[in-house]
């Protein structure tokens, strides 16, 4: 994990909203896309950036891809920030 990639991923409000949605449970790409007034390709790019930063995981179930929050990376970032604060 690269902190730089994680912070870059967290810098975008759309990606932060996707993470907020995923904290309630797994969602398909279509369910995520239906929430935003942007193209499916743009959502796909946001999901790719979140996945590259290891903030989310994807699993295939039939013809659908579902996304889950990877809370362990967020915990590592929170610990790093807390350490900076102390």
C-alpha positions as CSV (number, residue, x, y, z in Angstrom):
1,X,0.0,0.0,0.0
2,X,1.2,3.5,-0.8
3,X,0.0,6.3,1.4
4,X,0.3,8.6,-1.6
5,X,-2.1,6.5,-3.6
6,X,-4.5,6.2,-0.6
7,X,-4.5,10.0,0.0
8,X,-5.0,10.7,-3.7
9,X,-8.0,8.3,-3.7
10,X,-9.4,10.0,-0.6
11,X,-9.0,13.5,-2.1
12,X,-11.9,13.1,-4.5
13,X,-15.4,13.8,-3.1
14,X,-17.0,11.2,-5.4
15,X,-14.7,8.5,-4.2
16,X,-15.3,9.5,-0.6
17,X,-19.0,9.2,-1.2
18,X,-18.5,5.7,-2.7
19,X,-16.6,4.7,0.4
20,X,-19.5,6.0,2.6
21,X,-21.9,4.0,0.6
22,X,-19.8,0.8,0.9
23,X,-19.6,1.1,4.7
24,X,-23.2,-0.1,4.7
25,X,-22.3,-3.2,2.8
26,X,-21.3,-4.5,-0.6
27,X,-22.8,-3.0,-3.7
28,X,-22.6,-3.7,-7.4
29,X,-21.0,-1.3,-9.8
30,X,-24.5,-0.6,-11.2
31,X,-25.9,0.2,-7.8
32,X,-23.0,2.6,-7.2
33,X,-23.4,4.2,-10.6
34,X,-27.1,4.7,-10.2
35,X,-26.4,7.1,-7.3
36,X,-24.3,9.6,-9.3
37,X,-25.1,11.9,-12.2
38,X,-21.9,10.9,-14.1
39,X,-21.2,8.2,-16.7
40,X,-20.6,4.6,-15.9
41,X,-17.1,4.9,-17.3
42,X,-16.4,7.7,-14.8
43,X,-17.6,5.5,-12.0
44,X,-15.5,2.7,-13.3
45,X,-12.4,4.9,-13.1
46,X,-13.2,6.0,-9.6
47,X,-13.7,2.3,-8.6
48,X,-10.3,1.5,-10.2
49,X,-8.5,4.2,-8.3
50,X,-10.1,3.1,-5.0
51,X,-9.1,-0.5,-5.8
52,X,-5.6,0.4,-6.7
53,X,-5.3,2.2,-3.3
54,X,-6.6,-1.0,-1.7
55,X,-9.5,0.9,-0.2
56,X,-12.0,-1.5,-1.8
57,X,-12.1,-5.1,-2.9
58,X,-14.1,-6.6,-5.7
59,X,-15.7,-10.0,-6.1
60,X,-17.5,-11.5,-9.1
61,X,-20.8,-13.2,-8.5
62,X,-22.2,-14.4,-11.8
63,X,-22.2,-11.6,-14.2
64,X,-22.0,-8.9,-11.5
65,X,-19.0,-7.4,-9.8
66,X,-19.6,-6.4,-6.2
67,X,-17.4,-4.0,-4.2
68,X,-16.7,-4.1,-0.5
69,X,-14.9,-1.6,1.8
70,X,-11.4,-2.6,2.9
71,X,-11.4,-1.1,6.4
72,X,-7.9,-2.3,7.3
73,X,-6.3,0.2,5.0
74,X,-8.4,3.0,6.5
75,X,-7.4,1.9,9.9
76,X,-3.7,2.1,8.9
77,X,-4.2,5.6,7.5
78,X,-6.0,6.7,10.7
79,X,-3.1,5.3,12.8
80,X,-0.6,7.1,10.6
81,X,-2.5,10.4,11.0
82,X,-2.8,9.9,14.8
83,X,0.9,9.3,15.0
84,X,1.5,12.6,13.2
85,X,-0.7,14.4,15.6
86,X,1.0,13.1,18.7
